[in-house]
């Protein structure tokens, strides 16, 4: 089954809207294996801006393999 371009753009747009509105960090893996972590502050059809530690990177979507929200790490609590 092939998705049409408008369906893919809708899913992509919804994902980006969700992570930007929640102000959550994401982890993105580029096709060459480089791992990027930060907050997406803006996006368009071709690229997005990723901010981390007061630095902003322009990331081309065509270079990205996977993007997922960064899970909040919790410390294990001892059983009482």
C-alpha positions as CSV (number, residue, x, y, z in Angstrom):
1,X,0.0,0.0,0.0
2,X,1.4,3.4,-1.0
3,X,0.5,6.5,0.9
4,X,0.0,9.6,-1.0
5,X,2.2,12.7,-0.4
6,X,-0.6,14.6,1.4
7,X,-1.1,11.8,3.9
8,X,2.6,11.6,4.7
9,X,2.8,15.3,5.1
10,X,-0.1,15.3,7.5
11,X,1.4,12.6,9.7
12,X,4.8,14.4,9.6
13,X,3.2,17.7,10.4
14,X,1.2,16.3,13.3
15,X,4.3,14.7,14.8
16,X,6.3,17.9,14.5
17,X,3.4,20.0,15.9
18,X,3.1,17.6,18.9
19,X,6.8,17.6,19.9
20,X,7.1,21.4,19.4
21,X,4.0,22.2,21.4
22,X,5.0,19.9,24.3
23,X,8.5,21.4,24.4
24,X,10.0,17.9,24.7
25,X,13.5,16.8,23.6
26,X,13.8,14.5,20.7
27,X,16.6,12.1,19.6
28,X,17.2,12.1,15.9
29,X,19.5,9.6,14.1
30,X,21.0,10.7,10.8
31,X,21.4,8.3,7.9
32,X,25.2,8.3,8.6
33,X,24.6,7.2,12.2
34,X,25.2,10.5,14.0
35,X,22.9,11.0,17.0
36,X,21.3,14.4,17.6
37,X,19.5,15.4,20.8
38,X,17.5,18.6,21.3
39,X,14.3,20.5,21.0
40,X,12.7,21.2,17.6
41,X,11.9,24.9,17.6
42,X,10.8,25.3,13.9
43,X,10.3,23.2,10.8
44,X,9.2,23.4,7.2
45,X,9.0,21.0,4.3
46,X,12.7,20.6,3.9
47,X,14.4,21.1,7.3
48,X,14.0,21.8,11.0
49,X,15.8,23.8,13.6
50,X,17.1,21.8,16.6
51,X,18.2,23.6,19.7
52,X,20.4,22.3,22.5
53,X,22.5,24.2,25.1
54,X,21.9,27.6,23.5
55,X,23.0,26.4,20.1
56,X,20.8,25.9,17.1
57,X,21.4,23.4,14.2
58,X,19.7,23.4,10.8
59,X,18.9,19.7,10.1
60,X,17.8,18.6,6.6
61,X,14.9,16.1,6.8
62,X,16.4,14.1,3.9
63,X,19.5,13.4,6.1
64,X,17.4,11.9,9.0
65,X,16.7,8.3,9.4
66,X,14.6,8.3,12.7
67,X,13.2,10.8,15.1
68,X,11.7,9.9,18.5
69,X,10.8,11.7,21.6
70,X,13.5,11.4,24.3
71,X,12.3,9.3,27.2
72,X,12.6,10.8,30.6
73,X,15.1,8.9,32.5
74,X,14.2,8.0,36.1
75,X,16.4,6.6,38.8
76,X,15.4,3.3,40.2
77,X,14.0,3.5,43.7
78,X,14.9,0.8,46.3
79,X,12.0,-1.4,47.4
80,X,11.0,-0.7,51.0
